[in-house]
Amino acid sequence: MKPFNGKLKRNANLFIPFIMAGDPSPSFTVDFACMLEKEGADILELGVPYSDPLADGPTIQRSADRALKQGMTLKKAMDLVPQMRNQGLTIPVVLFTYFNPVHQYGEENLIRTLREKDIDGLLIPDLPFEESTEIKEHCLKNNIELISLVSPNSAKRAQRIAREASGFLYAVSDLGVTGERKSLVSGIAGFIRELKQYSDVPVAVGFGISTHDQIQMVQQYADGVIIGSRIIRMVEEYMNSSEILEEHKKQALAEEIRKLWQGEV
């Protein structure tokens, strides 16, 4: 079976934006997701705000705080996806959340809800690969892709993680939390090449990618690029305008992100 129920149209040069559900509002999230697809996004990573986001840097933490103040929850975040589909979203959606909310919701119940809401994948950054067997089984039964993360410090585990990856393999470009960086860790190219030897799914790189030069560098050896903190910061900049929720301002923001991706800024 094709990854993401056949919704992924290509396996290379993938643009994977991360946005936070509910930031700055639920309606903005729905509209913005659809605009990002029109501007070239291949997969949407939809973050669920969490009060103790261990893998997130300050930019995404601020985004989560704003979303929590909007009353956003795991359930409400999932409820946004059918609204996106009703507005024409066709690309795969991967839910990014931490294990504690998953545990409270119930693993099996969550996976059933993902299927019901037409959500294609799940990414839990604080769930170790070795402890993911049970939830992976639930995902397989419901045709949900459980996205695996692999970092440069997990070389001994990298081959196994890559072999068992589904959907796409999320390669962490650097150690530490998310956030924009002036440069990426040395040796990342060799690390990605090694992963691609063992992975049957696209290898996408995330954490710290914030400039078009970095995007171009990663595209030389990876199948996809994940951009999160830079997009959230751009949302913050547009929030300074009282017109942020107006249609043309949201469209302008989506266009700016496309220009970042294509090197027009």
N, C-alpha and C positions, 0 to 999 in steps of 0.2 A: 504494500500500500504506500502511496506517495505521502511524504511528510505533510503535516498540516492539512490532511484531507484534500490534498490537491490544490489548496488555495495559494501555495507558494509557486509563483510562475517561473522563477529561475533559481539557480543554485550558486550564482556568482554575482559579484558587485552589488551585494545586498545592502540596502540602507535601512537600518533598524533604529528608529527614534524611540526614546523613553519619555513618557509624559506621566505626570502624577494625577491620578483620579481625584477630581474635585478642586484642582488648583488652576485658576482662582475660583472656579465654580463648576458644578457638575455639567451645566449646559455648555460652558466653554469647552470642557473636556470632550464632549460628544462632537461638537462642531469642529474642533481643532483636529481630532483624530481623522475625520473625513477629509479635511483639507490637506493633511499630511499625506494621505494616500494619493490625492490628486497631484501633489507636488513630488511624488516619486517614492514614497515609503513602501518597502516590501513586506515588512513585518512591524507590528506595533507592540511595543513593550508598555504595558499599563501598570503603573506602580500603585500599590495600596498603601496609604499613609499609615505609619506605625510610630508609636511614641519612643521606641528604643531601637532605631535603625542602625545596627552595628556596622553594616557595610557602606553606609551612606555618609558622604562628606557634608559640609555645612550648607551648600546650595540646595541639595535635595532634602536635607533636614528642614530647612526653612519652608520648602515646598510642602513637605508633609505636615508641618505645623499649620500652614494656611488651610490645607485640605481638612485636617482634623477640626479646625474651627468652623468649617462648613458642615460638620457633622458626617463626614465621609467615613464609611466603614467597609469592611471586606464585602459584605453582602451588597451594599449600595454601589460599590465599585463594579461588581459583577453585573449588577442591574443596568449599568451604563452601556454595556456592549450590545444588547438587543436594540437599544436606541440608535447606536452607531450603525448597526446592520440595517435598520429601517431607513436610515438616511443614505444608504448606499455603500457602506464600508464592506469591502470584499477580502481584504488582506488578512492573514492570520493575526490573531491577538494572543499575546502571551501575558499572563497575569504574574506580576512580580510582587511577592509578599513574603513575610517572615513566618517561621514555623509556629510561633506561639498563637497567632490568629488562626492558622490552619488547624492546630490541635484543638483550640476552643470550638471551632466550627464543626470539627469532625472530619477526618481525612476522607473517608468514603463519601460522606455527604457533600463535601466540597467538590470532589471530582465529578459526582453526578450533577451538581449545580453548574460546573464549568461546561459540561456537555449540553445541558438544557439551555444555557445562555449563549451557546455558539462561541465559546472561548476555546482556543485551539491548543494552548500550552500553559505550563505552569513552571515558574522559576522560584525556588526557595533558597536564597543565598546562604542561610545559616543552617541548612540541612546537609550534614556530611554525606558524601557519596555512599559510604559504607552503611549508613543508616537509612537509606532511601528505598530499600527493597520493597517494603510493604506499600508505600504510596505509589511506587512505580508499577506495581501489579494492578492497583486500582486504575492508574492511568491507562495501562495497556487494555484493560477490559472496556474502557470508555473511549478509546481512541483519542486520548489526550497526550500531547508530547510533554514529557518531563525534561526540562532543559538542564543540562549539567554544566557546572562551572569548573574550570581547571586553571590553575595559576602557575607561574614559573617556579614556585617552590614546591610543586607537587610532582616533580619529574618521575619519581618512582611509581606514582599512581596514574600518571598521565596516559599511558598506553591503554590501560583498562578502562579509564573514564572515556577516552576517545572511542574505543571499540563499542562501548555500550551506549554512546550518546544517541539521542533522538531529537528530531526537529532541527536543531542546530547546536553546535558546541560553542559555549560561551567561554572564550579565552580571555582571562583577565590580563590586561597589558602591564599591570604593575601591582605591587603589594600595597596593602593599606586600603583606605576607603575610596569611594568615588570622588570625582572632582577634576576640574580642569588642570592640566599640567603643561608646562612649557616644552617638555620633551618626554619621550617614552623610554622605558628601561632598555638598556642595551641588551642584545641577545634575543630580543623578542621575535625577530624574524626566524631565527633557527628553531625557536620553540614552536612557532606556528607550523613551520615546515614539517617538524616531527609529528605534530598532532595530525596533520593532513595525511600522513602515511597510514594512520590507523583509523581515521574517522570516515564513516560512510555518509555523513551529513555535512552540510556547510560548516566551516569554522569561522566564527565572527569574533571580532576583538572589541572589547569595551573597557571602561575605566580610564578616564583622563583624556579622551580624544576630543579636542576642542578647536582645532584649526584645520583648514583645508590641506595644508602641507602634511599634517599628521594623517589625515584621511588618505591622501595619495600614497604616503609611505606604507600604510597598512594594506591598502588595496593591492600592493605589489605581491603580497604573499598570502593574504587572508581572503575568504570568500565574502565577508561582510564586515560592516563597521556599525557599532552601537554608539549612539551619541545621546547622553543624558544631561549632565550638568550644564553643558553649554546651552542646550535648548531651554532648560529651566531658567537659566540666567536671562536668556532672551525674553522669556515670558515675564520675568520680573521687570525688565526694562520697559516692556509694553504696558505693564500694570501701572506705571507712573502716569499714564494718560487716562483721563476719565472716560475716554472713548474705547477702552480695551474690549468691551463686550460687543461693540458694534461690528457688524459683519465685515466691513472693509478693513478694519484694524486687525481682526483675526486672520483674514486672508493675507494681509501684508506681512504678518508675522510668519505665516506658513511659507510665503515666498522668500523671506529672508533666510529661512532654514534651508530651502532648496538652493539658494545662492551659495550658502556655506558649503553644502554638499558638492555642488558643481564647480566651486572655486570662483564664483562671480563677486565675492567680497574679499 
